[in-house]
Amino acid sequence: MSARLDAVAEELGLADARREALAGGGSANQCFRLAAAGRDLVVRLGGDTAGLGTDRDSEWRLQAAAAEAGLAPAVMLARPAEGLLVSAWVAGRVLTRDAAREPAMIERVGAWFAALHALPAPAGLRRVDIVARAEACLARLPAHGDAAAVAALQSLLQQARRHCPPCEAPAACHHDLQHRNLIDTGSGLVAVDWEYGGLGDPAADLAAYACYHDLDEAGAMLLLESAGRPAPPEWLYWLCRAFDCLWYGWLQLAGDTAAATAADRLRLHARLGLRPVA
């Protein structure tokens, strides 16, 4: 274990706790579970991920607000400048991709989104525009990948900008709700990994979930209806394409890490008409 983890464990009074390295946490983060008598915590030691669109300050503010509503783990300690976040351990099952696509689960996720988007936005949250984030990602890509593919995606984003009206009622959004970030406790759903969260378009938050899980039109409409956010199919289509562009750019900038499986990447490139990343 690192000296950094040792120092955090001592600060928390858990120097002799049982330690377990956890999978996930993002492309540059390390997560550990510390458990001792009566205390069970997750320590996230963050790396340098600002170039991937994370915001550590918005992360803890939003997670803390969501935790009060039962939507996220409680925040026990946060030092955004250091990338340190300590959360309560949440017992339950992490969703599989197949489970996330089941109609009953889509309805539960829609209700979870409705509760999140109804929260009063905490002070200090950054504003997130999914199209602008995708444009910023792609602008950094010529040195990382296929220039022709990037140009095609930039053109796609211009179309998305024309077809997606400005959000008139921004809300607190997770922006990265995929099955790996959802825990079913039996009595509810709890989301982790809030580092891409912020004040944004609720429909774009839903579009990201639809894209991550390749929901068909019926599944996507069920998600929006369950969240109380009906949207025209064409609008949803363009929000999904904007998210695809963002995800493609993120994968390239992140070095195409294990954050996405090979099957996920193939589906993404098929939707965008691209060759798979080597």
Disulfide bonds with the S-S distance in Angstrom:
none
